[in-house]
Amino acid sequence: MTDYDSIDFSPLHALTDGEVVTHSRVRDVTLASGKTLALITLDNGRDHTRPNTLGPATLTELGEVLDTLAVRAGAGEIDAVGITGKQYILAAGADLSDITRVGSKDNARLVAQLGHNVLGRLGELGVPSFAFVNGLALGGGLEIALNSTYRTVDASAAAIALPEVFLGIIPGWGGAYLLPNLIGIENALEVVISNPLKQNRMLKPAQAFELGIMDAIFPAASYLEDSLRWADGVLTGRIAVERKNTPGKIERAVKWPVAIKMARGMLESKIGTVPASPYVALDLLDKARSGTKAEGFAREDDALADLVVGDQFAASMYAFDLVQKRAKRPVGAPDKDLAKKVTKVGIIGAGLMASQFALLFVRRLQVPVLITDLDQARVDKGVAYIHEEIGKLEAKGRLDADAANKLRGLVTGTTDKTLYADCDFVIEAVFEEVGVKQAVFGEIEKIVAEDAILATNTSSLSVAEIGSTLAHPERLVGFHFFNPVAVMPLIEIVSTDQTADAALSTAFVVAKALGKNGVLTADAPGFVVNRLLAKVMGEAARAVYEGTPVADVERAFAPLGLPMGPFQLIDLVGWKVAAHVQDTMTRAFPDRFFSHENFHRLAELDEVVEKDKGGRVTGFTKAALKTVKPHVGSQSVPAEEILRRVQDGLAQEIRIMLDETVVPEVEDIDLCLILGAGWPFIDGGASPYLDREGASERVFGATFHQPPIRGIAQET
C-alpha cells in the first residue's frame, strides 16, 4: 500500500513554470437546516475559453485547502465540503503540457501519485463531500467527482468523459478503480474504453446521470441552489441517495470476467493489438473487481508511469496538438474578410453523396439548399432521403418539430438548373471523370452570378484540368469531403495556380461553418489523403497479385495501427472509387504506385471480400477469387517485407510531397491523415511513426522531425 503522505513531490516543482494555476477558493455556505458546507470553487481566473486544468501547483494548493478543511471538520466547524468550478467548467483534467515535460518515469509516477494523494482526500475528510459538476468535467475533472462522496450535475454541462485512452494513457487519478465499482463493469467499459475509441465520444449530463455516475441532475438556471438544497437533504437524512449499482449490488463473480473477455475480443477485432492504452485500461478495470482502493490506486500509478514515458503517448500529444491548434488556424488560408457571404447553396447531383452534402449544409448553414439531377425521380429520391434523415434527428430529440420543419422547407430539388442563378456556392457530386465534371460546371457557369463560387468534390482528379474549360477558372476550388460526410472532420481545400483568394477564403469560411477542418493542399494527384492511401492500398494489392493470401496481407499491415486493414478500407471507400484513385496515381507516377487492370473487374462485383463478425477481412468471395485467380502469381511475400515496403513507400512519398510543396509542412500531412483517414493518434499521423521505425532514415537518410518524436523511455 502506498503511503502518499510520505512521498516527496518536490521534483514536480519544475513543472509548475508557466502553469496557469487553478486556485481553490473557499467560502462557507449556511444551508437551510443550519448546517455549514465549505464550498471550494476552482477558478484559474481566465474566461471559459481557457478551462481549469490540474497541474502540480493547482493540485498542491487544493491539497492544502483540503487539509485545512479536514482539520475544521474534526473540530466540528463544518458539516460537509462541496467542490465546484467557475462558470461552465469544473475542470478539463490534467494539464497535458505539464505531463509531456515530466522528464523521467519516476516523475511520471509522481504525477499519478500527486493526483491520488490530493483527490483521494475528498473521500477522507471526516465529513461527506459533494462534487457539484457545474460544467465541463474531463479526465481529472470527472475524477474529482468520483473521489467525492456524492455528485450532482448541471443539465447544461458541455461534456463529461474520461478521454485518456484516446490520448494513449489511462484514467490515472482513481477513474479506473472507482468508476467500475460505482456503475458496474459494462458501463465502465463504455465510458473508459469504448467512448474514447469512438472519436473521443463524450457523455451528456443526462447520460452520466442515467449511468449512475451522478446522483442528481438539476437545470442550469438554479443549479447551485438546487444542489445545495439537495446536499442539505442528504445531510439531514431527508433525502436517501439510491444507487442502482452499489458495491453490494454489482455482480462480480460471473458478469465481470465475461464482460472483460468480450471487451478484449472486441478490441482485438476492431483495433488490433498495437495500441497499448486500451489494453492497459482493460486490465485495470478487470482488477478493479477485487482488492482495496489503495491497491487500485497503486496499479493506476504504475500503469500511468509506463504509458506516459512511451512512444505512443509522445506521438499522441503531437497529434493532439495538431488537432487542437493547427487545425483551428489553417496554414495558408486567406483573410476571412475576403470570403463571399453564402446565402444559398447549390449541389449538382442527388445521389447519396450529394444528399449527405445537402443535409450537412442545411443543418449547419441553415440557408436554402438546392439539389438537381438528370431526372425528377432521382431528385425526389434525394430529397426524400434528406427529409428522412431530418426525421431521424427529430425522433432522437436532436431537433424539435419547428427546427425540423424549417430544415425540410429549406431543401428543394429540381431538374431546372436555372434555379442555380441566385446560389453563392455550388458544389458538384457527380461521377469521378474529368469530362463529366467539366460538362456540369460549363452548364452551371452560364447560369450563376459572376462572383459565385464553384467547388469540386473530386477525390483525386486535377482541379485545374476540371476548370480548364471554364470562362472564369479563378472561381473554382477543390472542396474534398471524406466519407461518411457527417462524421469525418476533414475537408481538403485545393487551390490551383488560378484560384482567386476570394474563392479560397470562402471555402475555408464555409468549411468552418460546416464544423469541419479545412487543410490547404496544392493541386497534385490524389492531394494528400488519397495519395497516401493509394500507396497503402497499392502495396496491399501488389502483395496479393504476387501470390500472398488476402488475410496474410491484412495481418502484415497490423503494426501500422490503422483503424482497419487495407482491403477493409477499400471496401469502405468503394471498389470503384479505389480503382479510379489508383488509375489517377499510376498515370501520374507509374514508377511509384501499383495498379492492376483487374481492379475494375473486381469493382463490378456485388461483394468482393468476406469479413468476420468484427468487420475484419478474411479473404475474397468466390466470385472475386474467380476474377483474381488468372492474374495471381505464386510468390507469397513475408509479412516483414510487405510492412517494410509500405513504410518505405510512405516515407518516400511524404518526402516528395514536401519537396513539391503539396502542403507547407509535414504537420499538415499528419493532420490530414488523422482527420481524413482516422490515422491513429498513437502514430502521430504517419511521420513520427516512420521516423521511429527507421523508414525515414532508410529512404532519405534523415528524419521528418529533429529530434524524432519519441517517448522519454527511449530518449534516456
Summary of the structure (lengths in Angstrom):
residues: 716
radius of gyration: 27.9
end to end distance: 29.1
largest distance: 87.1
contacts: 2567
relative contact order: 0.07
helix: 52%
strand: 13%
